[in-house]
Amino acid sequence: MSSLLVFPGQGAQQPGMLRRLPGSQEVTACLQEASDVLGQDVLALDSSQALAGTRAVQLCLLVAGVACARTLLQPGCTVDYVAGLSIGAYPAAVVAGALEFADALRLVSLRGELMQRAYPQGYGMTVLTGLDLGTVEGLLARVHSQERPVYLANINADNQIVIAGSDAGMQAVAELARERGTGVARRLAVSVPSHCPLLEQPAQALAAAFATVPMRASSLGYLSGSRARLLRTVEQLRDDLAFNMCRVVDWRGTVQSAYERGVRLQIELPPGAVLTGLARRVFEQGSVIAFDGARPDTLQALLREEGGRDR
């Protein structure tokens, strides 16, 4: 039996999310370190106005994930695997010991700026519910063009697919989905077209910055949210973190891979519980729970119990 920590991606952010974190020493230390590294009060990033920007959103998700994971992982509370959806891969890498928190803060700050600068308006992401992958791919083929680019972005579940691209392209796909009578389209709170070829150039720029950052092999099992498999080497981790912004997310495959590896406890770090809902479709046995809405000591007891079964 194994345990897994998962970290959500952009779209999960909530105003005040950093101010609502537990008052633990680990949270206080993370907030202070983030403010020192960034040269600004990190608590100023979680207002409604600040969260309209991609950089602020991604930094808040990084800080919240690392701070709450460190709060949980006290002596005796161990975890076997980590996985993150998109930006969630960065707190996952920090918790796994592959990347220093300070370096992650600098890289995520740059990541957000690069993505925001590339597509300041007119683009985004839309989730389609009630349609399978083959159907969505057919709709994309009918709509995609140079004038209205739109791409597959996330495979969240068998009947939940995310697309990314231009406003016009996404709107056209959404209308076709609704015409089928089974598809529901909802625009996400993401202002850039993530996980598609439109972000290839920003990813190349981020990869150049990564080349100067020291990294280590992960001390935990690091499951890639785009490749849906375990990555072991520094080169693999560096490539995954730098280029995940322009690669399709296979979250369905990632969760399935974790379950097949014996994971029977998944804990979703803040904010929200979207990944918890998706995992419940896969986990036929075991426990799937979100940090938000649970007591940290309860989650720690679950980690100790799951770790005790391995011995």
C-alpha positions, -999 to 999 in steps of 0.1 A, spaced: 0 0 0 13 34 -9 4 71 -5 3 100 -30 2 138 -26 -13 156 -55 -11 194 -63 -37 212 -83 -32 234 -113 -43 268 -124 -80 273 -121 -81 260 -86 -70 294 -71 -92 312 -47 -90 348 -33 -75 347 2 -61 312 -3 -28 320 14 -44 338 43 -65 308 51 -36 284 54 -30 267 88 -11 288 113 17 262 115 54 270 118 59 254 83 34 278 67 49 308 84 83 299 73 72 293 37 54 326 35 84 344 49 109 327 25 86 334 -5 84 371 4 122 373 8 129 356 -25 103 375 -45 111 408 -29 74 415 -21 48 405 5 35 372 -9 2 377 9 -5 405 -15 -7 380 -44 -39 363 -33 -64 392 -37 -90 390 -64 -72 417 -83 -38 401 -81 -52 366 -91 -63 381 -124 -26 377 -134 -11 343 -143 22 350 -123 3 356 -90 -19 325 -95 10 302 -101 30 316 -72 1 312 -48 -4 276 -59 33 268 -54 34 284 -19 2 268 -7 12 234 -19 47 234 -4 35 250 29 7 225 35 28 195 25 55 205 49 29 209 76 17 173 70 50 156 66 61 155 102 82 127 117 64 94 111 42 108 84 57 96 51 45 96 15 56 75 -14 46 95 -45 39 130 -56 22 144 -87 11 178 -99 -13 190 -126 6 217 -146 19 243 -122 13 217 -95 43 198 -107 65 225 -91 54 221 -55 55 183 -62 92 186 -72 100 207 -42 83 182 -18 101 154 -35 135 171 -29 143 175 -65 141 214 -65 148 239 -38 118 261 -28 137 293 -35 146 282 -70 111 270 -77 98 305 -67 121 322 -92 113 298 -119 75 299 -114 77 337 -113 94 336 -147 70 309 -159 39 330 -151 54 361 -167 64 343 -199 29 327 -203 11 360 -195 33 380 -219 28 355 -248 -10 357 -247 -22 387 -227 -58 385 -241 -81 366 -264 -70 331 -253 -78 307 -225 -91 272 -216 -125 255 -216 -136 223 -199 -160 200 -218 -180 175 -197 -201 146 -211 -180 139 -242 -153 113 -246 -118 120 -260 -126 107 -295 -156 130 -299 -137 160 -286 -108 153 -310 -134 152 -339 -148 186 -329 -113 201 -327 -105 188 -362 -137 206 -375 -128 239 -359 -91 243 -357 -75 267 -382 -48 293 -383 -74 320 -377 -90 303 -347 -65 278 -332 -78 254 -306 -62 223 -292 -66 193 -268 -51 204 -235 -61 181 -205 -75 146 -203 -90 148 -168 -114 118 -170 -131 96 -195 -158 123 -200 -140 154 -189 -117 170 -214 -101 205 -214 -93 224 -246 -71 255 -250 -67 281 -277 -83 313 -291 -116 326 -277 -132 321 -312 -119 285 -315 -131 275 -281 -165 291 -286 -170 272 -318 -161 239 -302 -184 247 -272 -213 253 -296 -207 221 -314 -206 202 -281 -238 217 -269 -255 208 -302 -249 172 -295 -271 174 -265 -247 157 -241 -218 181 -239 -215 209 -213 -188 236 -218 -174 259 -191 -147 285 -195 -120 281 -169 -104 309 -148 -72 306 -169 -61 335 -191 -36 316 -212 -38 286 -236 -19 261 -216 -9 226 -226 -8 231 -263 17 241 -290 9 278 -286 32 278 -256 62 262 -272 83 294 -274 77 303 -237 86 268 -227 119 270 -246 127 303 -228 119 286 -194 141 256 -203 170 280 -209 165 293 -173 163 258 -160 197 250 -174 213 271 -147 193 258 -118 207 229 -97 184 199 -93 186 165 -77 171 131 -83 137 129 -66 137 112 -31 100 103 -37 83 87 -67 76 117 -90 47 110 -114 46 132 -144 12 147 -150 18 149 -188 36 116 -193 16 97 -167 46 77 -156 74 78 -131 104 100 -138 137 93 -121 166 113 -136 174 149 -132 173 153 -170 138 139 -171 126 161 -142 141 192 -157 124 185 -191 91 178 -175 90 210 -154 102 232 -182 79 219 -210 47 208 -192 31 242 -201 30 231 -238 23 194 -234 -11 177 -230 -20 168 -194 -30 131 -190 -43 133 -155 -66 104 -160 -36 83 -169 -15 97 -140 -41 87 -114 -46 53 -130 -8 48 -129 -7 56 -92 -35 32 -84 -18 5 -104 14 11 -84 -5 3 -52 -15 38 -41 -45 35 -18 -43 70 -1 -44 102 -21 -43 136 -4 -49 167 -24 -31 198 -13 -48 232 -13 -67 249 -27 -99 230 -35 -109 194 -41 -112 190 -79 -85 164 -81 -101 145 -53 -133 142 -73 -114 130 -103 -95 103 -83 -127 89 -69 -136 77 -104 -104 56 -104 -99 44 -68 -120 13 -64 -104 8 -29 -86 31 -5 -91 67 6 -91 99 -14 -93 132 6 -86 169 2 -65 189 27 -92 216 26 -120 206 49 -99 180 68 -79 183 100 -41 181 95 -38 157 124 -64 134 108 -45 134 75 -13 127 94 -29 97 111 -39 84 77 -3 87 65 10 69 95 -15 42 91 -7 37 54 30 38 61 26 12 88 9 -12 64 41 -12 42 63 -24 71 
